[in-house]
């Protein structure tokens, strides 16, 4: 379960004088979304870095790339 997100959300919500239940719900949902989004973002960043590095390596070797990204 998302205890950390719930605790942080409740603490933030209580600062406003509220009961903290709404903050706990939002904190739990936020933690679930972050757990799903971070691996996807890391995978995207690694893929982009590999493509960028390969493109620069081909260009440094004197090759050219066409629009689809393949060497000419």
Secondary structure, 3 states (H helix, E strand, C coil): CCHHHHHHHHHHHHHCCCCCHHHHHHHHHHHHHHHHHHHHHHHHHHHHHHHHHHHHHHHHCCCCECCCCCEC
